[in-house]
Amino acid sequence: PVKVARLRDLILLKLIAAPNRPEMGKRMQDQTDVVRLIEYNHEKITAADIASICQTLLQQAYMLADRNKFIQIIQWLNETLDELELSDRKYPLSDQN
């Protein structure tokens, strides 16, 4: 048997990796990968998948005490979903997040 990462897990890993890359080209490639993964698999990505990704990012924010960085990642993801005309899947950021 071969273990394969689920689509939402792959997107999550790319979102976590991107801001930590010192090389701009690699950072931008991770962002491009996220866009392409969503773009080519838009019918498989649900609002529940996006919520799961964002909730995991927020958990990381609390564990690493780096809330602003992870909020920026979620905002970028929401903007990307807007650009891909998938606004119905955006994660609602509120003051309590």
NORNORCOR-V610476 format. One record per backbone hydrogen bond with DSSP energy under -1.0 kcal/mol. CO is the residue of the C=O (numbers start at 1). NH is the residue of the N-H. Records with the same first field share a line. If there is no record, write none. Layout:
BEGIN
CO->NH / NH
END
This chain:
BEGIN
6->10
7->11
8->12
9->13
10->14
11->15
12->16
13->17
14->18
17->20
18->21
23->27
24->28
25->29
26->30
27->31
28->32
29->33
30->34
31->35
32->36
33->37
34->38
35->39
36->40
41->44 / 45
46->50
47->51
48->52
49->53
50->54
51->55
52->56
53->57
54->58
55->59
56->60
57->61
58->62
59->63
60->64
61->66
66->70
67->71
68->72
69->73
70->74
71->75
72->76
73->77
74->78
75->79
76->80
77->81
78->82
79->83
80->84
81->86
82->85
86->89
87->90
94->97
END
